[in-house]
Amino acid sequence: MTEEGGTSAPNSEEVIVHRELFEGEQPDADDDPEIDIVRIVADLEGKEATEISSLYDTIDRVVEHLYSNPPPIEAQAELEFTFEGYRITLVQDGTATFMKIAE
């Protein structure tokens, strides 16, 4: 997981953060984008990952399917969902955007 971009101005109501869940065309065997998403949200909230609800309960392995058996690159697949007060957009190339939508 690498950091790219940043957050908006500190006084802004919306916080937008960009991250790379993995580098390259496919995640490595050691990469787990689902765990990375929970860790990123926990970090943004100043919490431990164990204090965040389960991503599996929210979208039931959809992230795993996006990256383990991705559609052709020409599909330009994206997945967007809400989790722990963030609107999260994932692109099949591993980029992710986290936008704070609730306090």
C-alpha positions as CSV (number, residue, x, y, z in Angstrom):
1,M,0.0,0.0,0.0
2,T,1.5,3.3,-1.0
3,E,0.3,6.8,-0.4
4,E,-0.5,9.1,-3.2
5,G,-2.1,12.5,-3.0
6,G,-3.3,13.8,0.3
7,T,-6.1,15.4,2.0
8,S,-8.0,18.6,1.3
9,A,-7.4,21.7,3.4
10,P,-7.8,21.1,7.1
11,N,-10.8,23.5,7.4
12,S,-12.6,21.7,4.6
13,E,-15.7,19.6,5.5
14,E,-14.8,17.0,3.0
15,V,-11.6,15.0,3.3
16,I,-10.4,13.3,0.2
17,V,-7.5,10.9,0.3
18,H,-5.9,8.9,-2.5
19,R,-4.0,5.7,-2.0
20,E,-2.5,2.9,-4.0
21,L,-3.6,-0.5,-2.6
22,F,-0.9,-2.3,-4.6
23,E,1.6,-1.6,-7.3
24,G,1.6,-3.3,-10.6
25,E,-1.2,-4.9,-12.6
26,Q,-2.2,-7.4,-10.0
27,P,-1.8,-7.6,-6.2
28,D,0.9,-9.9,-5.0
29,A,0.0,-12.9,-2.9
30,D,1.0,-10.9,0.2
31,D,-1.3,-8.0,-0.7
32,D,-4.8,-8.0,0.8
33,P,-6.7,-4.9,-0.5
34,E,-9.6,-5.6,1.9
35,I,-7.3,-5.4,4.9
36,D,-5.6,-2.3,3.5
37,I,-9.0,-0.5,3.2
38,V,-9.8,-1.2,6.8
39,R,-6.3,0.0,7.9
40,I,-6.6,3.2,5.8
41,V,-10.0,4.1,7.3
42,A,-8.7,3.3,10.8
43,D,-5.7,5.5,10.2
44,L,-7.9,8.3,8.9
45,E,-10.1,8.1,12.0
46,G,-7.2,7.8,14.4
47,K,-8.3,4.3,15.5
48,E,-6.9,0.8,15.5
49,A,-8.1,-1.5,12.7
50,T,-9.8,-3.7,15.3
51,E,-12.0,-0.8,16.2
52,I,-13.4,-0.6,12.7
53,S,-16.3,-2.7,11.5
54,S,-15.7,-5.6,9.2
55,L,-15.5,-4.8,5.5
56,Y,-16.9,-8.3,4.8
57,D,-20.1,-7.4,6.5
58,T,-20.4,-4.3,4.3
59,I,-19.6,-5.6,0.8
60,D,-19.0,-9.4,1.2
61,R,-15.8,-10.1,-0.7
62,V,-16.6,-7.9,-3.7
63,V,-13.1,-6.3,-3.4
64,E,-11.4,-9.6,-3.4
65,H,-13.3,-10.5,-6.7
66,L,-12.4,-7.2,-8.3
67,Y,-8.7,-7.9,-7.9
68,S,-8.3,-11.7,-7.8
69,N,-10.2,-12.3,-11.1
70,P,-10.3,-8.8,-12.7
71,P,-12.2,-8.0,-15.8
72,P,-10.2,-7.0,-18.9
73,I,-8.4,-3.7,-18.5
74,E,-10.6,-2.4,-21.3
75,A,-13.6,-2.7,-18.9
76,Q,-12.1,0.1,-16.7
77,A,-13.9,-1.4,-13.8
78,E,-14.6,0.6,-10.7
79,L,-16.3,-0.2,-7.4
80,E,-17.8,2.4,-5.2
81,F,-19.3,1.9,-1.8
82,T,-19.8,3.5,1.6
83,F,-17.9,2.2,4.7
84,E,-17.4,3.8,8.1
85,G,-18.5,7.3,6.9
86,Y,-16.3,7.3,3.8
87,R,-17.3,7.0,0.2
88,I,-14.7,4.7,-1.2
89,T,-13.9,4.3,-4.9
90,L,-11.7,1.5,-6.1
91,V,-10.3,1.1,-9.6
92,Q,-9.1,-2.2,-10.9
93,D,-5.5,-0.8,-11.3
94,G,-5.2,-0.6,-7.5
95,T,-6.0,3.1,-7.0
96,A,-8.4,4.1,-4.2
97,T,-10.1,7.3,-3.2
98,F,-11.5,7.8,0.3
99,M,-13.9,10.7,0.7
100,K,-15.2,11.6,4.2
101,I,-19.0,12.0,4.0
102,A,-20.2,11.8,7.6
103,E,-18.9,12.7,11.1
